[in-house]
Amino acid sequence: MQPLFSTEGLHPRIAFRQWREMISDQTVPTEIQNLDAAPFHGRIEFAGIGSLPITRSVQSSTRAEVTPEAVRRSGGDRLYAAFTQSGRHTVQQNGREAVCRTGDFVVFDHRPGVSAIETGSFLVLDLPRERLENVLGPSHLFTALAVEANLASTTLASTYVQELIRVGDRLSPDSAARMASIGIDLVVAGLAERIAQEVPRSVHGNATVQRAKAYVEAHSGDATLDPPQLAAAVGVSLRRLQELFHERGRHISDYIWERRLAAAARRLADPACAHLSVGMLAYGCGFSSQAHFARRFKDRYGTTPREYRQVHGLGVQPTVSADTPSSKAAE
């Protein structure tokens, strides 16, 4: 890892102040207190492997608070996973408190919260929010949960990240991107195992269905999205996901088509989409043919896409230059 900052050689009177300024510049403006009576010592190292920034912090004890005002001023929308290598790390956020000891990790959000560190060493991964939330649901479901070292998935994630740092400078760019992606998946797997321990099975089933629905909303425009792909995306078997949807009176495939049709209806009624032909709009909502789209749309809404657009889109007609004779027949 490359050195990023160190208090070594700084006068004790300015060491902590410069540390505090550096942390606020690198993350979000943070109110940090030095909890040690002795002079503050800290060191930050950095490695960027693929799209995964990793930071190591070795430091004296501190308490850091991110306020709502600081979040509003800084913008941004990040998730972080902090692996405790030594010492103790306490995170308070979203109404929960996680106490992490050596080998544990915790994910926290770019939102108001409090973090207390007892002298030690910590690895911090800067994670892609969308990737985690597509699998696990909204971040408030898994932030500030201590993912303990006694879970097999935690051991795998921690060991892998440390080895990734060790060999990172020997990886080609393509290999680094793939290896970083695996590391993120291991963090997700650890969180999923921890969430499964946290809630009763019925509630966990609700969370799985919500994750599946959120994934459909985000990927309904993907024409290849189907029940097996959805089950893999949320980390359960197809049979289990079918059971969860059936328990709620739904079929997975019906739900996917319903959300595609709802997205298409919104776009047909949106003047900002008036320049799109019905065919282009259908493809953008995950339909592989206009005929299929027109048939399903009429079954759902009782009218053709063109007629729906005329009624709900203030009579604005789409650009038709891209329409073919077959597409006009489909409408």
N, C-alpha and C positions, 0 to 999 in steps of 0.2 A: 504494500500500500504506500501511497505517496504522502509525505508529511504535508499537512494543510495549515496547522497552527500549533504553537507550543508556548507555554508560559516560562519554559526554561530560559534563564538569562534575563528575564524581566524583573524589575524591582517589585518586591512584594506589594508595595502600595498601588501599583498599577496593573499587576497581573490579572486580578479578578475582573477589573473594569474592562480590560481589553478582551478577556474571554467573553464577558457578557455582550459586548458590542459585536464580536464575531458571530456568536450564536444567533443574535437577532438579525444580523445581516444575512446569514445563510438560510434561516428558516422563516420565522415570523417574529415581529417584535415581542419580546418575552421579558417578563419581570422575574429576574433571577436573584436569589439570595445565597450567599455563601454560608453554609451551616457549620463550617469548621472554625474553631478558634485559631488553628494554625494557618499559616499562609496558604493560599490557594495554589494548587498545581493542576494543570490540565494539558492534554495533548489530543489533537485531532488528526486522523489519517484518512485518506480517501482512495477509493478505487472505483472506476466506472467500468463495468463488465457488461457488454451489450447495452441494453437499455436499462440496466439495473445499477443505480448509484448506491454504493455501500460506504458507510462511514464508521470508523472505530473511534470511540471516545474513551479516554483513560483520564479520570478526574477525581478531584476531591468531592465531598458531599455538597449538594446544592438542592434548592427547592425552586422550581420554575412554574410560573403561572402564565397561561395565555388567556387574555381577556377577550370578551366579545368585540370590544372596540379595536383591539389589535388585529383580530381576524378580519374585520370589515376593512381596515386600512390596507392590509397586505394583499387581500384577494387570494387567489390560489385555491387549490382543492386537492390536497394530497392525503395519502395514507402512509403510515410508517410502521414497520415491524422492528422492535427493539429486542435483541437477544442479549440476555445478561450472562456475561462470561465470568464475572466475579462481582462481589458486592450485592446490593439489593436495589431494586427499582420499583417504585410505587407509582401507579397511574390512576388518577381519578378523572372520569369522563363519562358522559351520558348516564349519570346516576349510578355508576358502578365504580368499584375500586379493585384494581389488580395489584397484587404483591408478588413480584417476580424475584426469584433467587437464582443462583448459578444454574445454568442450563435451561431456564424457562424463557419464553418470549411473550410479548404482548404487542397488539396492534393498536395504534391510536390515530386519531383523526386530526385534520387541519381545522379544529374547532376548539372552543374554550375548554380548558382543562388544567389540571395540576399534575406535575411530575416531580417526585422527590427521589434523589439518587444518593445512596450511601457509597462512599469511596469504592471505586471499582472500575471495571472495563465493560464496554457495551458496544455491540454491533448494531447499526441502524440501517435498515433497507428502505429506500424510497420506492414505494409500490404504486402500480397503476390502479387507480380506484375502480375504473370500469371493469377491469378483469376480475377483481375480487367480488364486486357487487353483482356481476353477472352470474356468479356461481353461488354466493352466500347470501345475497339479498342486501338491503340497505346497511350501511356501515354501523349504524347504532346497534345492530344485532350482534356484532362481534368485536367491537372496540372495547378496550379495558376489560378483557377476559384474560386471565393468566393461563397461558398454554404451557402446562408443566412438563418438566424434563422426563417424567416417568412415562409419558406417552411415546409410543414407538415412532409416531410421525414427527414428534418434536425432535427426537434424537437424529432422525434422518435429515430433517431440514437444517438443524444446527451444524451437523457434521458436513453436509453438502456445501453450505455457505462458506464454512471455513476453508474447505478444500478448494472451492471456486476462487476464493481470494488468493490462495497459495499459487495456483497454476494460471490465474487469469491473464498474466502478461505473456503467456505462451500460446494463447488461443488465437486463432484467426478471427476476423470480425464475424464471419458467419457462425463459427463454432461458439464464440462468446455469446451471440444473440440466442442460440439454441440452449446453451447451458444456463444462461440467465433465466430463460423462460421456464426451464425445469425447476430452478430454485424457487421461482414465484409459485409454481404449482405445488411444491412441497409445503410452502407456507400456507397455501389455501387448504391443503389436505390436513395440516395440523389444526387449523381453525375449525374445519368441518368436524373433526373428531372431538374437539373441545365443545363445540356447540351441541353436538349430540349428547354429551354428558350433562349439559346445562339444563335441558328442558325435557319434560315428559314426551313420550313418543307421539302422542296426538298433536302436541304443539310443534314438535319437530316436523311432523308431516305437514302442518300448515306452513311452516317456514320453507319447506322444500317446494310446495306448490307455489308459494309467493315468489321464490327465486325463479321457478320455471316460467311463471307469468311475466316477470320482469325481463327475463331473457327473450321471450317471444316479442315483447314490446320493442326491445332494442334491435331485434334481428328479423322482424316480420318481412322486411324487404328482401331477405335472402331466399331465393326460390328453392334452394336445396334443404331448407330447414324442415325437418320432419320429426316424428316422435323419437326415433332412436338417437338422432343428433341432439335433441333437447335433453333426453335422459343423460347422455354422456356429458353435456355441458353443465348440468347441475349435480353430477357425481352420484347418481343412483342408477339401478338397473331399469331397463324399459318396463319390465313387469311391475316393479315397485311404483314407478311413476304412473303407470296405468291404473294401479290399485288406488293410489291417492286421488287421482282425478275422478275415478268411478265412485269413490266414497263421497265425493262432492257433486255427484250427478252430472259429470262432464266426461267427454272424450277428448283426448289430447289433440287429435287431428282436427276435430270440430273447433276447438278453441283457437288453434293456429289460423284456420281459415276465417273464423269470425274476426280476429284482430286484423288480418289483412284487409278484409272487406271494410271494417270500420276505418282503417287508415285511408283506404281508397275513397270512401264517402267524404271524409274530412277534406281531402285534397280536391275532390270534384266541386265542393262547395266553397273552396278557398280562391278568391280572385287572384291571389298571388301565383296560383298554379294554372291560370287560364291559358297560358301560352303552351302548355303541354297537351299533346294529343291524348285521347283516351288510351291509345295503345301504349304510349310512353309511360303514362301514369300507372297503367296496369303492371307493366314490367317493374316499375319502381316500387310497387307494393308486394312483389313476390310472386306474381302470376306469370307462368311461362308461356301463355297464349292468350290472345284477346278473346277468343271464342269461349275458353274456360272462364275467364273473368266475367264476360257479359252474362253467361248462363248463371253463374253463382250469384252475381250481383242482383239479377232480376229475381232469383229465388228468394234472396234475403230482403230486398227492398221493394219488390213488386213493380219495378220500372227499369228501363235500360240505363246504363251509365250516362248516355247523352241526355236523356230526358231528365234524369236526376240533376245533372249539372245545370240545365236550363231553369229548373224550378228553384234549386237551392243556391245556384251561383249567380243569381241576379241576371239570368239570361245571357251571360257572357259565353261566347262560343270559343272553343279551343282552336289553336292552330291546326289545320288539317293537312298541311303539305306532306307530313310524314305518314298519313293514313294510306293504306293500300286498299284495293277493292275488297280484299278478304276482310280487312279490319273494319270497313264500313258495314259489311254484312254481319260481322260479329256484334256490332253495336245495335 
